[in-house]
Amino acid sequence: MKYITEDFLKDFVKNMTHEFSMSVKCYSNCRTLIYGIFKRAKKKKLISFSVTESIKDMEISKKSFKKTIVRADVQVFLCGEKESVEKYLEENPDITNLGILLMFKTGVRIGELAAFKVSDE
């Protein structure tokens, strides 16, 4: 860690977007990890530069990122399967099944479901 320079880090970040054909989301996740690692290194005085400033100063073209194509026509369940699953969930009500049923009925995502509290109404 002591031998990593600001220039090396910038080259690494630029190369990783191209080499791994990253989407913007993937790059954002990697950047978050890099920030955390290097902020800790700076706190322990292993490096002297600010990783946040270094990466913010970089100019990465939007063309460098892989385009994510979201297809709306993808069918997850065959005809009748969704109804069968919902019926099973209603007939076997436990905390997991009720959570899945809530996701089916409302469109709430798994992360949002996990964040619910008893105090939420």
Secondary structure, DSSP 8 states (H G I E B T S, - for coil): -TT--HHHHHHHHHHHHHHTT--HHHHHHHHHHHHHHHHHHHHTTS--S-HHHHHHH----GGGS------TT--SS-TTHHHHHHHHHHHS--HHHHHHHHHHHH---HHHHHT--TT--
